């Protein structure tokens, strides 16, 4: 078993090889999402979302300034106007305030330090949450699409990769 695990971390067995379907099924089961779409990295998953929303007419992104470059860089690559918001000093989560987003604007919360962004169904503009840092946390809401990271630095890992979790 140990030898196989080391091999899997080296060659992408879980995220690009023969175990992709099994990992996808298990992620769906344990997270409660209908679909877990696996990628070679979480950044790749975010890039796919950036393209998806670009094709649907979105052109602006609002996300916390305190985040990882991979949360917003793929949107910059597609030409989005990326705008930053501050974070709450006690909770380390984005403060979007009462601002109503433009019709072509995505609001992207980021779970930080294992936290779960308090998603409000009334919050317009939130189509997905960057949950790369909170996989393993009990999420209060599974109605919103999430991206997770499975890189070696995460609490729950396949050694590499990422996924889009969606219903």
Sine and cosine of phi, psi and omega as CSV:
sin_phi,cos_phi,sin_psi,cos_psi,sin_omega,cos_omega
0.00,0.00,-0.73,0.68,-0.02,-1.00
-0.86,0.51,-0.69,0.72,0.01,-1.00
-0.87,0.50,-0.68,0.73,0.01,-1.00
-0.90,0.44,-0.65,0.76,0.01,-1.00
-0.89,0.46,-0.71,0.70,0.02,-1.00
-0.89,0.46,-0.66,0.75,0.04,-1.00
-0.88,0.47,-0.68,0.73,-0.01,-1.00
-0.88,0.47,-0.62,0.79,0.01,-1.00
-0.93,0.36,-0.49,0.87,-0.03,-1.00
-1.00,0.10,-0.52,0.86,-0.17,-0.98
-0.89,-0.45,0.08,1.00,0.04,-1.00
0.98,0.19,0.40,0.92,-0.03,-1.00
-0.80,0.60,-0.64,0.77,-0.06,-1.00
-0.99,0.15,-0.55,0.84,-0.11,-0.99
-0.96,-0.27,-0.24,0.97,0.01,-1.00
-0.65,-0.76,-0.01,1.00,-0.12,-0.99
-0.90,-0.45,-0.49,-0.87,-0.14,-0.99
-0.92,0.39,-0.26,0.97,-0.03,-1.00
-0.99,-0.16,0.14,0.99,-0.05,-1.00
-0.86,0.51,-0.76,0.65,-0.03,-1.00
-0.87,0.48,-0.69,0.72,-0.01,-1.00
-0.89,0.45,-0.72,0.70,0.01,-1.00
-0.89,0.45,-0.67,0.74,0.02,-1.00
-0.86,0.50,-0.72,0.70,0.02,-1.00
-0.89,0.46,-0.69,0.73,-0.01,-1.00
-0.92,0.39,-0.66,0.75,0.05,-1.00
-0.88,0.47,-0.66,0.75,0.05,-1.00
-0.87,0.49,-0.71,0.70,-0.03,-1.00
-0.89,0.45,-0.76,0.65,-0.10,-1.00
-0.97,0.22,-0.39,0.92,0.00,-1.00
-1.00,-0.08,-0.30,0.95,-0.02,-1.00
0.99,0.13,0.18,0.98,0.05,-1.00
-1.00,-0.04,0.50,-0.87,0.02,-1.00
-0.93,0.37,-0.56,0.83,-0.08,-1.00
-0.70,-0.71,0.66,-0.75,0.16,-0.99
-0.83,-0.56,0.95,-0.30,-0.06,-1.00
-0.99,-0.16,0.91,-0.41,-0.12,-0.99
-1.00,0.05,0.55,-0.84,0.03,-1.00
-0.69,-0.73,0.23,-0.97,0.03,-1.00
-0.92,0.39,-0.39,0.92,0.04,-1.00
-0.41,-0.91,0.32,-0.95,0.07,-1.00
-0.92,0.40,-0.58,0.81,0.04,-1.00
-0.87,0.49,-0.62,0.78,0.05,-1.00
-0.90,0.44,-0.65,0.76,0.05,-1.00
-0.88,0.47,-0.68,0.73,0.02,-1.00
-0.91,0.42,-0.61,0.79,0.04,-1.00
-0.88,0.47,-0.65,0.76,0.05,-1.00
-0.89,0.46,-0.67,0.74,0.05,-1.00
-0.90,0.44,-0.64,0.77,0.02,-1.00
-0.87,0.50,-0.69,0.72,0.03,-1.00
-0.90,0.43,-0.70,0.71,0.00,-1.00
-0.82,0.57,-0.76,0.65,-0.04,-1.00
-0.96,0.28,-0.52,0.85,0.07,-1.00
-0.87,0.49,-0.69,0.72,0.00,-1.00
-0.91,0.41,-0.31,0.95,0.02,-1.00
-0.99,-0.17,0.19,0.98,0.13,-0.99
1.00,-0.08,0.07,1.00,0.04,-1.00
-0.98,0.22,0.64,-0.77,-0.05,-1.00
-0.70,-0.71,-0.09,1.00,-0.03,-1.00
-0.76,-0.64,0.51,-0.86,0.04,-1.00
-0.73,-0.69,0.66,-0.75,0.11,-0.99
-0.82,-0.57,0.83,-0.55,-0.06,-1.00
-0.53,-0.85,0.31,-0.95,0.01,-1.00
-0.92,0.39,0.56,-0.83,0.06,-1.00
-0.93,0.37,-0.49,0.87,0.02,-1.00
-1.00,0.04,1.00,0.10,0.00,-1.00
-0.39,-0.92,-0.03,-1.00,0.02,-1.00
-1.00,0.01,0.54,-0.84,-0.02,-1.00
-0.83,0.55,-0.57,0.82,-0.05,-1.00
-0.91,0.42,-0.29,0.96,0.04,-1.00
-0.94,0.35,-0.61,0.79,-0.09,-1.00
-0.90,-0.44,-0.37,0.93,-0.05,-1.00
-0.84,0.54,-0.69,0.72,0.03,-1.00
-0.85,0.53,-0.51,0.86,0.05,-1.00
-0.95,0.32,-0.62,0.79,0.08,-1.00
-0.89,0.46,-0.64,0.77,-0.01,-1.00
-0.86,0.52,-0.55,0.84,0.01,-1.00
-1.00,0.06,-0.10,1.00,0.04,-1.00
0.99,-0.13,0.20,0.98,0.06,-1.00
-0.90,0.43,0.48,-0.88,0.18,-0.98
-1.00,0.05,0.95,-0.30,-0.04,-1.00
-1.00,-0.07,0.81,-0.58,0.02,-1.00
-0.84,-0.54,0.57,-0.82,-0.08,-1.00
-0.93,-0.36,0.51,-0.86,0.11,-0.99
-0.88,-0.48,0.25,-0.97,0.02,-1.00
-0.99,0.12,0.08,-1.00,0.06,-1.00
-0.90,-0.43,0.37,-0.93,0.06,-1.00
-0.96,0.28,0.78,-0.63,-0.10,-0.99
-0.92,0.39,-0.34,0.94,0.02,-1.00
-1.00,-0.07,-0.56,0.83,-0.12,-0.99
-0.97,-0.26,-0.26,0.97,0.00,-1.00
0.88,0.48,0.55,0.84,0.06,-1.00
-0.87,-0.49,0.43,-0.90,-0.05,-1.00
-0.85,0.53,0.62,-0.79,0.08,-1.00
-0.95,-0.32,0.99,-0.12,0.00,-1.00
-1.00,0.04,-0.25,0.97,0.02,-1.00
0.91,0.41,-0.39,-0.92,-0.03,-1.00
-1.00,-0.07,0.12,0.99,-0.06,-1.00
-0.89,0.46,0.75,-0.66,0.07,-1.00
-1.00,0.01,0.84,-0.54,-0.04,-1.00
-0.93,0.36,0.44,-0.90,0.11,-0.99
-0.90,0.44,0.33,-0.94,-0.02,-1.00
-0.88,0.48,-0.44,0.90,-0.02,-1.00
-0.96,-0.26,0.41,0.91,-0.08,-1.00
-0.90,-0.44,0.74,-0.67,0.12,-0.99
-0.99,-0.12,0.65,-0.76,0.10,-0.99
-0.95,-0.32,0.86,-0.51,-0.09,-1.00
-0.88,-0.47,0.99,-0.12,0.12,-0.99
-0.94,0.35,0.42,-0.91,0.02,-1.00
-0.77,-0.64,0.82,-0.57,0.11,-0.99
-0.97,0.24,0.80,-0.60,0.00,-1.00
-0.87,-0.49,0.56,-0.83,0.08,-1.00
0.79,0.61,0.63,0.78,0.03,-1.00
0.99,0.16,0.07,1.00,-0.02,-1.00
-0.97,0.24,0.24,-0.97,0.05,-1.00
-0.87,-0.49,0.90,-0.44,-0.03,-1.00
-0.87,0.49,0.77,-0.63,-0.04,-1.00
-0.96,0.28,0.98,0.21,-0.07,-1.00
-0.90,0.44,0.78,-0.63,0.03,-1.00
-0.94,-0.34,0.85,-0.52,-0.05,-1.00
-0.82,0.58,-0.45,0.90,-0.02,-1.00
-0.99,0.16,-0.20,0.98,-0.05,-1.00
-0.95,0.31,0.97,-0.24,-0.02,-1.00
-0.96,0.27,0.56,-0.83,0.06,-1.00
0.99,-0.12,-0.27,0.96,0.02,-1.00
-1.00,0.06,0.94,-0.34,0.03,-1.00
-0.95,-0.31,-0.41,0.91,0.04,-1.00
-0.40,-0.92,0.35,-0.94,0.00,-1.00
-0.84,-0.54,0.69,-0.72,0.10,-0.99
-0.99,0.17,0.99,-0.16,-0.03,-1.00
-0.96,-0.27,0.43,0.90,-0.03,-1.00
-0.84,0.55,-0.54,0.84,-0.06,-1.00
-0.99,-0.13,0.06,1.00,-0.04,-1.00
-0.85,-0.53,0.15,0.99,0.05,-1.00
-0.90,0.43,0.83,-0.56,-0.11,-0.99
0.92,-0.39,-0.29,0.96,0.08,-1.00
-0.99,0.10,0.46,-0.89,0.09,-1.00
-0.98,0.18,0.91,-0.41,0.00,-1.00
-0.99,0.11,0.71,-0.71,0.01,-1.00
-0.97,0.26,-0.40,0.92,-0.08,-1.00
-0.72,-0.69,0.76,-0.65,0.06,-1.00
-0.90,-0.44,0.26,0.97,0.00,-1.00
-1.00,0.06,-0.20,0.98,-0.01,-1.00
-0.95,-0.31,0.58,-0.81,0.03,-1.00
-0.92,0.38,0.59,-0.81,0.01,-1.00
-0.75,-0.66,0.43,-0.90,0.24,-0.97
-0.92,-0.39,0.61,-0.79,0.05,-1.00
-0.79,-0.62,0.39,-0.92,0.05,-1.00
-0.93,-0.37,0.64,-0.77,0.06,-1.00
-0.90,-0.43,0.36,0.93,-0.04,-1.00
-0.91,0.41,0.27,-0.96,-0.09,-1.00
-0.88,0.47,-0.34,0.94,-0.03,-1.00
-1.00,0.07,-0.02,1.00,-0.05,-1.00
-1.00,-0.04,0.31,-0.95,0.00,-1.00
-0.92,0.40,-0.71,0.71,0.08,-1.00
-0.96,-0.29,0.86,-0.50,-0.16,-0.99
-0.66,-0.75,0.48,-0.88,0.21,-0.98
-0.92,-0.38,0.13,0.99,-0.03,-1.00
1.00,-0.06,-0.40,0.92,-0.01,-1.00
-0.23,-0.97,0.15,-0.99,0.16,-0.99
0.99,-0.10,0.06,-1.00,0.03,-1.00
-0.35,-0.94,0.08,-1.00,-0.05,-1.00
-0.47,-0.88,0.45,-0.89,0.22,-0.97
-0.98,-0.18,0.80,-0.60,0.08,-1.00
-0.96,-0.27,0.83,-0.55,-0.06,-1.00
-0.49,-0.87,0.39,-0.92,0.09,-1.00
-0.96,-0.27,0.00,0.00,0.00,0.00
